[in-house]
Amino acid sequence: MTTSNNQPVLSQEARKKVIDRTNWICVAVDAIAFVIKIVVGVSVKSPALIADAMHSLSDLAADVPLIILAKVSHHDADAEHPYGHARFETLGTVMLGGLLLAVAAGIAYESIHLFFEATRPEPSLAALVTILIALALKEGLFHYALFQSRRARSPLLAANAWHARSDSLSSLVVLVGVVATMLGYPTVEIIAAVVVAGLIGHMGISLTWNALQELVDRGVDPEQQQAFKQVLASVPGVKDVHMLRTRMMGPSVFIDAHIQVGGYLSVSEGHQINEWALRSIKERFSNVTDVTLHIDHEPDLPDATPAPLAPLRPAIENLLFERAIRGYEQLNIHYHQQKTTLELTVLPGQLTDGWQATFAAIVREVPWVDAITLSTRVCVIDQSER
C-alpha cells in the first residue's frame, strides 16, 4: 500500500525507527554545526558567527525534548490515554513552532539593533568557509528530514526539518553579511537578516497554528471527507452515509459516521455490513487508525423534532400477553419513525382463532403499532444437523 504521495506505507515499528533515527541525525548535525561555528567564531572574533553558533546550540537543546516526545507518542493506548499518545507529537510541533518564532524575533531584534551600532564586524576567510560548511550541513539535514517526515507521515519530523532550514537561513544571513562586508556594503547584512527573520517567523506561525488546530480536534478537509463517504457508500447494503466526523491525532485520522442499511435486515447482517465498511475504509486509507460506525435502519430525524421512543421488546411482549396472544414461536420487531411492525411466527397446526381480530384492535388502539403480521414456520435447516 502507498500513501497519496506515492510513498510506501510504513508499519508502526518501521515508522518509529525512521523517526528515532532522523532525530538522532539531527542531534549529530546540530552538534557538529555548533562546534565548528563557536570554535571559528571565537578564534576570528566574529560576532555574527558566534551568534549563529548560539542558534545551532538552541537547535541542539530543542532536539532532546523532541526525542523524548517522539518516544512518548509511540506508546500504546492505556487507561488514561484510550486513543493513544500521538498528540505528544503534536505538542512537540507546537514547541518547535514557538522556538522558530523566538529565533525569528531574536534575529530581527539583533539585526535592527545593528542599525544603531557604529562598528561592523570584519569577517575573515575562515569565517566564510565555516559558514559555507555549516550551510551545506543544515540544508542537507533539512531535505533529509523533510523526506523522512513524508515517509513516516510525521508532523514532528516536518517541523524539525523546517527548524533545520531556519538555521541554514540564519547561516545564509551571516554568509550574505560576510560577502557584502567584503564588497563594502555592510548594510545588506541587516536587510537580509530582517527578511530571513520574517521567513522564519512565518514558518513558526504556520507550524504552531496547524498543530494547535489539531490539538482542538481539527478534522480533515472536505475533499478527504467526501472520499471517506464514497468508500463507505460503495459497500453493498449501505444505502446512505451521513453525520461523518473526523479528527486528526498526529499522523492518524479518527472517523465517526452513521451508515444506513435496510430496515428489515437481521442484526447479524447489519453487523456484517458494518465489518465490511470498517475493513474497506482502513484498507483504502492507510492514515485511518480508528473508525466508529453507527448503524441506522432509517434516516435520522432532525434533533429539533424529537419523538417519543417506541417501547422495547419486554413492553411489546407484555402487551401481546395481556391481549391473550400467547404461545407464538417467534416475534420479530421492526421500528420505523418510532412506530413498530410486529411479525409473529407460529408452528404448523397451532390454534390462532381470534388473533386477527385482536391484531386489528391493537393496531387501532395502540399508537406506536403500525401493523401485525402472522406466519407459519415451514421448514428450518440447521447447519449443525447436516
N, C-alpha and C positions, 0 to 999 in steps of 0.2 A: 504494500500500500504506500502511496505517496501523498504528500501534502499538496496544497494548492500551488506552491511554488516549485513543484516537481522534486522536492527533496524527499528522500525515503523517510518514512516514519520510524523513529527510534523507539525501542522499548523503554520502559521506565528506568530500568537499570542502566541501559546504554545512555539514556539522556542524563542521568545523574553523573555518569563518568565523564561525559563531554563537558558538563557544567563545572565539575570539580577540576578537571584538567585545565580548562581555559582560565579559571580563576587563579590557579597557581602559576600559570604562564604570565598572567597579568602582574602577579606579585614579583616574579623574577625580572620582568622587563622594567617595572617601576623602580625596583631596587637598583638595577644597572643604570637607568637614566639618572636617578638621584645622585649616585656615587660619582659618575663622570662629570655631571654638572657642578656639583659642590666642590669637587677637587680642583677642577679647572677654574671655576668661578673665583674661588678664594685665591688661587695662585696668581691669576692675572688681574685680580681686583675688579671683576666685572659685576656691578650691582644687578644688571639685568639677568645675567646668567645665574647669580645666586638666588634671585627672586624666582627664576624658572625652576631652580633646584627645589625650592620650597614648595612649588606647585607639585612637582613629582613626589615630594615627601607626603603631601596631603593625599595624593592618589594612593600611595603605599599604605597610609594609615586607614584609608577607606576600604582597602581590599580585605582586611581582616574581618570586620563585621559582616561584609558581604559574603565571605566564605561561610561564616557561621550561619547567616540567614539562609543561604542556599542549602546547607545541610539540613537545617530545621525544616525547610519547605518540602523535603523529600520524605519526612516521617509519615507513616501510615496514619489513617484516621484512628482516633481514640474516643473515649467517653466525653472528653471536654472539647474535642475538635472533630465532630462526626463527619465533616466534609473535608477532612484532611488539613494540611498545613501550607497549602500553596500560597495563601495570602502573605506569608512571611516573605516570599519572593517579591510580591508587590510592594511590601513595606520597604524592602531594600531598594527598589526602584525609586520610591519617594525620597529615600535618604540620598541617593545619588543625584536626583534632580535638584534637591536642596543644596547639595555640595557644589553642583555646577553653578547655581545661582550665586552662591557665596564666592566662588572663584571669579565669576564674571564681575561681581561688584568690586572685588579686590583689585582686579586688573584695571577696571575703569577708574577706580579711585587713584591708584598709583600713576596711571597714565595722565589723568587730569592734573595731578599734583606736579608732574614734571613740567607742565607749562609755566609754573611759578618758580622753578629751580633755575639758578644762574649757570650751573655746570651741567655738563653732559658726560657720560662715561666714554672712555676711549677703548673700544674693543680691539682685541688682538686677533691674529690669525688662528691661534689656539682656540679662542672662544668661537670663532666662526666654524672651525672643523668640529668642535664639540656639539654645537647646535645642529649641524647637519647630521651627525651620527644620532643624536637624540631624536631628531625629527624623523629620521628613517625608522628608528625603533618603534616610536609611538604610532606612526602612521601604519606601519606593518601590523602592529598589535591591533589597531582599530579594524582593519579589514579582516584579520583573522578572527577576532572576537565577534564581529558582526556576522561573518559566515557561520560560525558555530552557534550563534544565537538563533539563526534561522533553522539550522539543523535540529536544535534542541527545543525550538519554539519557546525560548526563554526571554521574557521581557527584561529580566535582571541582567542577563548577559548583553542584551542590546543596549541597556542603559550604561553598562560598564564599558562597552565599545565606544559609545559617544563620549564617555568620560575620558577615555584614552585620546579620542580625537580633540577634546578640549586642551589636553596637554600638548599635543602636537601643534595645535593652533597657537598656543601661547609661545611655543618654541619658534614658530614661524614669525611671531611678532618680534622676538629677540633677533631672529635672523634678518628680518627686514630692517630693524633698527641698526644692526651691525653694518649691513651693506650701505644703508642710507647715510650713516655717520661717516663711513669711509668716503662716500661721494660728496659729503659736505651738506647733507640735508637731514640733520638730526630730528627735525620736527615730524618727519614721516613716521618715525617710530611711535610717536604719541598718537597720531591719527590712526595708524594700523592697529595699535593696541585697543583703542576705543571701539573700532569696528569689530575686532575679534571678540571683545567683551560682550558686544551686542549679540553676536552669533552664539556664543556660549550661553548667554542668558536665555536666548530663545530656545536652545536645546533643553536647558534646565526646566523652563516653564512647560514645554511640551511634554517632557517625560513625567514631571510631577503631576500635571493636570490629568494625563491619561491614567496614571497609576491611582490617583485619588478617585477618579471615576469608577475604576474597578473596585476600589475598597467600598464604595457605596452601591455595589451591585449593578454596575452598568451592563446592559445586555449587548448582544451582537447587533450589527447593522441590519436594516430592513431587508436587504438582499439576501443575507445569510439566513434570516428568519424564514423568508419565503422558500429558500432551498430546503430547510428543515421540514416545512409544511408539505412540500411536494413529495419528499421521500416517504413521510408518514402516510400521505393520502394515496400513494401508489400501492400500499399493501392491500391485497384482496380482502374485502369485508369492511374496510374503513370507508364510511360514507362522507365524513367531514372531519376536518381538523380545525379547532378553534381554541381561543384562550391560551395561545402558546406564549410562554415567557422564557427568557434566557437570562443567565448571569455569568459573568466571567470570574474565574478564580485562577490567577496565574495563567498558565497556558491552556487551561481546561475550560470547557463550556458545560454548564448545567442547564437542563431543559425541563420545563413543566408544561404539559399540554393536555387538552381534552380531545379524545377521538370518539366519534360517534359510530356505532355499529347498529345492526338490525335489532329491532325491539323484541323479536321473538327468538333470538339465539339462546342457546344454553349458556350457563355460566362458564363451562369449560371451553366452549367455542370462543366466547368473548375473551377469555383469558389467553387462548392460543393466538388469537389475532393480536392481542397486546404483546405477546412474546415475539411474534414476527416483526411488529413495529419497532420494538426495542432493538432487536438484533439488526434490522435493516439500517437504522439511523446510526448505530455505532460502527457498523462496517463501512458505511459510506463516508462518515466524517470522523477522522482519527482524533480530533481535538474534543469530541464529545465524551465526557467522562461519566456522567450520570443522567439518566432520563427517568422522569416520573410521569406516567400517563394515567389519566382518569378516563375510565370507560363510560361513555354516555350511550343510552339507547334511544335518545330523542334530543332535539335541540334544547339547550339550556334556556330557561325562562329568564327574562331580564330581572336583575336584582330589585328593581323598583316595584315589581308586581309579584311579591311572594304569595304563594297559595298554600292553604293548609295541607299538610302532608297526609297522603293516604296511609291507612294503617298497615302494619306488617302482618306476617303470617299468623301469629297467635290470635290476634283480634279477628282476623278473617275466619280462621277455623272455629273460633268461638261463635261467630255469627251463624255459620252453617250448622253447628251443633244445636244452637237454640232454635233453628228453623227445621230441626229434625232431618237434616241432610247428613247422614252418617254412614259409615261402612264403605266409603269410596276407596279405591285403590291408590289414587294419586291426585294431588292438587297442584296445578301449575298456575302461578300468578303472574300476570303481565301488567306493568304500570305504564300509563301514558298520561302526561299532564295531570298527575296526581289523581287519576282515576284508574280503576282496575278492570281487567278482563280475567275471569276465572275459568280455568279449564279443568273439569273433573273427569277422571278415568275410572271406570268400574270393571270388574271381572265379568266374563260372559255368564249370563243367567242371573245376575244379581237383580233383585227387585228394586225398581226405581219409580214405582207408581206414585204419582202426585208430585214428583220432583220438578217437572217442567212448570207447573203452576206456581210452585214455591219460588223457582228461579225468577219467574216474571214478577212476582210480588217483591222480591229482593231488589231487582233492577229498578222497579218503580218507586220503592220506598227509601232505598239507601243511596245517597247522592254520589258516593265515591265508587259505586259499582256500575260499570257501563254494560257489561254482558256476561252471561254464564253459559258455557257450552258443556255438553256431556258426550263422552265417547266410551267405547268398549275396547279394552285391551284385546288385540287379536293374537299376536304371537311375539315372543321375546326370545331372541337367541343370545345367550350369554357366552362370551369368548371362553370363559373358564370351563364351559360344558363341552367344548369341542375336543 
